[in-house]
Amino acid sequence: MALNFYGLIVTFMILLDTRGVELNLKFSASLIVYFIYELAKLANDYVFHGEADGLIILDGVLPVVYFSLLFLLLFEWVIERLRTTYQSSITDGLTGLYNRRHFQSKADQLLKRSKGVAVIFCDIDNFKKLNDTQGHHKADGVLKQVSEIIKEESSGIGTAGRYGGEELLACITHDRVKPEAVAEAIRKRVEMETIVTVSVGVGTSKDAKTVQEMVKLADQAMYHSKTTGKNKVTLYSKMPGVRTRSSSASVSG
C-alpha cells in the first residue's frame, strides 16, 4: 500500500512541477492518465475492496490508454530522429543549404523539368582575410548571412547549395527571370546587408548540356569576376573570347 501511495504522490508532484511548462500533449496526457489509474486502483483496493464496477473498468482500460500514449510518444521520437538524420545527410551543417551532392541531385531534377536553367556561382571576396583578422566565429556568421540571401533569392525558382568553403551556388530556372538579374540581386544584397562582397559567375543551359558543365562554366565566369575587380557579376556567354554553343551552331550553319 505504501508503494502505491508513493507512486501516486510522485506522479502528483510531477504534474504540479510541470504546470506552465510547454510539454508534448501526449506526455502530459499520459501523466494524467497514470495519475487517475493509480488513484482508481487505490480507491478500488482499499476503499471499495474490489466491489466498484466503474473502478474495475478503469483499472482495465487506463493501462491500455497509458501504454498507447507511450507508444505514440516513442513513435514520434523515432520519426523525428529519422527526419533529423535525413536532413543532416542532405544539408550543410553550418549554412543550412544543400550539400554539394544533394544540390547536384536537385539541380539535375530542375534541368529535366525546365527548358532553361542557370547556375549562379558565388564566392565571398577576401574571406580568408576575414577569417584571419576577425576570427572563425565572425566569418561563419557572414557565411550564414550570404547563404540566407542566396536561399531567399532562389526560393520559388530553384535551389541553393554550398559547393565548398566560401563557394555557394544557386540553380534556377530562367523561363520567367533573367539569371543575370537574380545574380545581380544577390550581389547587391550581400554588399548592402553584410560586411563582405561576392564575385559571381553565371552559366546557363544554353552553353552546357549538364549541371556539372554549367557549374564549371559558372565557376570560370566567377573567376573572371574575381580577377577583374571583384564584387561583380559575369555571365559566361558574355566573357571575352567565349564562343557559346548557340553561336557555334550559327557559324556552322
Buried (B, 14 or more C-beta within 10 A) or exposed (E): EEEBEEBBEEBBEEBEEEEEEEEEEBBBBBBBBBBBBBBBBBBBBEEBEEEBEEBBEBBEEBBEBBEEBBEBBEEEEEEEEEEEEEEEEBBBEEBBBBBBEBBBBBBBEBBEEBEBBBBBBBBBBEBEEBBEEEEEEEBEBBBBBBBBBBBEBBEEBBBBBBBEEBBBBBBBBBEEBEBBEBBBBBBBBBBEEBEBBBBBBBBBBBBBEEBEBBBBBBBBBBBBBBEEEBBBBBBBBEBEEBEBEEEEEEEEE
